[in-house]
Amino acid sequence: MPGELDAADTALMIQVLERLLNDESFLDDEIRKEIKQYDNDGNLKIDRSEFQAMLNSYLGTISDDESSELFDDIDKDRSGFIEITELKKVLRNQIMMELDRLKAENG
């Protein structure tokens, strides 16, 4: 079926995700690049309005309530900004969940 991964594609995807988890500098660099795209004031932190713009570009228009809830979930230190370390933690968790799912589905 279109969109499904065969065994070789799945093995490659698992390998790439494992490499991402183990390459701290790559994750830092990629997150920094993403933050810079939306960081209007150049402080390498994402405030609520910058976060809303980021979400809208990736997901289309979402409500202020949804954006605010997600922002609060990521902003663990309640600084009012999403920092590189906080975004990195979320990204690592997402990668690990996808990796676990792929491994479970493909033995």
C-alpha positions in Angstrom: 0.0 0.0 0.0 1.2 3.5 -0.7 2.6 5.2 2.4 3.6 2.0 4.2 7.2 1.2 4.9 8.7 -2.1 3.9 11.2 -3.9 6.1 14.3 -2.2 4.6 12.7 1.3 4.9 11.7 0.5 8.5 15.2 -0.7 9.4 16.7 2.5 7.9 14.2 4.7 9.8 15.1 2.9 13.0 18.8 3.5 12.3 18.3 7.2 11.5 16.2 7.7 14.7 18.7 6.0 16.9 21.5 8.1 15.3 19.5 11.3 16.0 19.1 10.3 19.7 22.8 9.7 20.0 24.0 12.8 18.2 23.5 15.7 20.7 25.2 18.3 18.6 23.0 17.5 15.6 19.9 17.9 17.7 21.2 21.1 19.2 22.0 22.5 15.7 18.7 21.6 14.2 16.7 23.0 17.1 18.7 26.2 17.1 18.0 26.5 13.3 14.2 26.1 13.9 14.2 28.5 16.8 16.1 31.2 14.8 13.4 31.0 12.1 10.7 32.1 14.5 12.7 34.0 17.1 11.9 37.6 16.2 13.9 39.2 19.0 17.0 37.1 18.6 17.2 35.8 22.2 17.2 32.1 21.1 14.0 31.6 23.1 10.4 31.3 21.8 7.7 33.4 23.4 4.0 32.7 23.1 3.5 34.7 19.9 6.5 33.2 18.3 5.3 29.8 19.3 1.9 30.5 17.8 3.5 31.5 14.5 5.7 28.3 14.6 2.7 26.1 15.2 0.6 27.8 12.5 3.4 27.2 9.9 3.7 23.5 10.8 0.1 22.6 11.6 -2.1 25.3 10.0 -4.2 27.5 12.2 -4.8 26.2 15.7 -6.7 27.9 18.5 -5.1 30.2 21.0 -6.2 27.8 23.8 -4.5 24.8 22.1 -1.4 26.8 21.5 -1.3 28.1 25.1 -1.8 24.6 26.5 1.0 23.1 24.4 3.3 26.1 25.3 2.6 25.5 29.0 3.4 21.8 28.6 6.8 22.5 27.0 7.7 25.5 29.2 8.6 23.4 32.2 10.4 26.1 34.1 7.5 28.6 33.6 9.9 31.3 32.4 7.4 32.4 29.7 9.8 31.2 27.0 10.5 27.8 25.3 14.2 27.4 25.4 16.5 25.0 23.4 16.8 22.5 26.3 13.0 22.3 26.7 12.4 21.9 23.0 15.2 19.3 22.8 13.5 17.3 25.6 10.2 17.3 23.7 11.9 16.3 20.4 13.9 13.5 22.1 10.7 12.1 23.7 8.9 12.2 20.3 11.8 10.4 18.6 11.9 7.8 21.4 8.2 7.2 21.1 8.4 6.8 17.3 11.4 4.5 17.7 9.6 2.3 20.2 6.5 2.2 17.9 8.6 1.1 14.9 10.4 -1.5 16.9 7.2 -2.9 18.4 5.5 -3.1 15.0 8.4 -4.7 13.3 9.8 -7.0 15.9 
